[in-house]
Amino acid sequence: MATLLEIRSGVHAGRFCALRDGLSGLPRFLKRGRRLLVRSYQRAMRYLHEKSLRRVDSRPIPSGHDEIRLFLVVRNEAHLLPWFLDYYTRLGVDRFFCVDNQSTDGTREILLRHRHVHVFRTDASYKTSKYGVYWRVPLVRAYGRQKWCVFVDADEKLVFPGFERVSLRELCGSLEEEGALGLEASWIQMYAQGPIRLARPEIEQDPVRVCPYFDADSADPSLPHPRRLGWRFHPSKAPLLYRCRRGPFVAGGNHQLKWPPGAPKRTSATRAGVMHFKFTAALFGKCQEELARRQHFASDSKYRGFYQALGADPQLSLMHAASVRFESSEQLIQLGLMRASAPLARRISRRGTGVES
């Protein structure tokens, strides 16, 4: 069985992949053994990564049957966390469960100052943890059952129809009214009007104030977004679900809902939005770090492309003819990026926003 050192270096994963690929040409009667080998490896990785988690805080964790809980994996996000924690607390999140993966910029200290945040640390490999899945799953299993759970990254802002006046708890109430257990969202790539290198959100500042623009045709998955960079991001996210035995879980980097075999797919008719603030002044340094660490999905293709684009044009801006400035949730509905179910539309109309389903 692999040691933590092998997990960190990725040596064990590399050896396993070579063995797996070598077995790919075996006759059919041996392929079952290959599948068993893959499953055994995955079980070992899940076990090792779960055991690598160490709780840092000592605050009591109540049962909190009616709490909305957010689960997050972070590394060196100190510049975003003050805004992030404030925004999601005001939105309606009651408690945060955060995994800190080898941060060196004060991330852990910021998290520990917030009384409703519970912090776990790990020095294991982000890549062999299936990009954080093997850390998040045991926390959700322990602290998210029979609760609404939020899954976002530190550079993401969850918005939904009427979010300016309707709380996250009211959104969850509308999902319960329609019998839904999961919510899907459009992933919206945000950027600044000027050069990426000059987009520097201040501490506690909402990043949408610095990066308020996005592609008007972001709802079209056949096009790259942001258009000028040419990278095709996944068009969807799965930011909210109710964790129960027959309920969904998130897969693919929080991009999609997965359902247990035979379970009905009770996805909400509401579609939310997740604003993604990757394209800031911190991107160049992030690219350098990830190209060296090689821990992210598509590290070479994605981060090398960003790094080369920023290096070739230090004044690179993502603005183009189809760029629009974010105004409101109603604007995102009109652009086809969000929609409201009938139960949510009723809640919004009672608030006087005039949003229709």
C-alpha positions, 0 to 999 in steps of 0.5 A: 500500500502506498505511503503518504510520501508516494501520494505526495509525489505521485510516484505510486499513481504513475506506476499504477497508471503504467500498469493499468495501461499495460493491461489494457490489451489483455483478453476479455477474461482478464479484464475483470481482474483489471477492473478489480485492480482499478477499484482496489487502487481507488479504495486505497487512495480514498482510505489514505487521503481520508486518513491524511486529514487532521482537524485544526480547530476545536470548536464544537460542531452541533447537529444543526439539522436545519443548517446550510453547510458549505464544503471547500478545499483551498490552497493559498486563497488568503486574498479572497477568503475575507470576501468569500466568508462574508458573502456566503454568510450573508447569503445564508450559509450557517457553517463552513467545512474547509480543507487547507492543502499546504497553504503558505499565505495565511489562509489557515489563520484567516479561516480559524478567525471565523467562528463558524468555520471548521478547518482540516489540513492535509499535506497529501497530493491534490492530484491523487486525491482526485482533485479534492474529492477524497477529502470532501467526501468524508467530510460531507458524509460526517457533517452533511447528511440530511442537510443542504450542502454548498460546493464552490471554490474560493474564487466563485460566487453563487448567484440565482434568480432574485439573489439580491433579495431572496436568501439561500434558505428561501432558495432551498425552500423552493427546491423542497417545494418542487421536490428537488434534491439538486441544483445546477448552474451556469459557470460564468467566466468573469473578467475586467475591462482592462488588462488582466495584470491590473485586476486586483480586488482589494481585501474584502472587496467583491471581485465582481467590482473589479471583474464585472464583464463576461461573454454575452453568449456564455450560455452557448457551450459550443464557444470558448469562454472567455472568447479572447483566451480560447479556453473551453471551460465546462459550461456547468456547475453543481453548487447545491444539493441535499445529501441523503441516501437517494440524493445526488453527489457532485462529480467532475470538479463540482461540475455535475450531479451524479445520482445513485443507481436507480434513483430518480434524477430530482434536479431543480427546474431553477438554474443558478449561476456561478461566477468564476473570478480566475482572470485577475492579477494573481493568475500569472503567479498561479500559472507559475506555481501550478506548472511546477506542482503539476497538481491540477487537472489539465495543468499543462494544457490550461495553465501553460496556455494562460502563462504563455498568453500573459507572457506574450502580451502583458497588457492582455485584456479579455474584452471584445465586442460581445462582452457585457457588464453584469447588472442583475440576476434578471439580466442573466435570466434574459441571457439564458444563463439562469431561470426560476422555477415556479416556486422560486418565482413566487417567492421572488414576486412577493419581494417585488422583483418582478422576475418571472419563471 
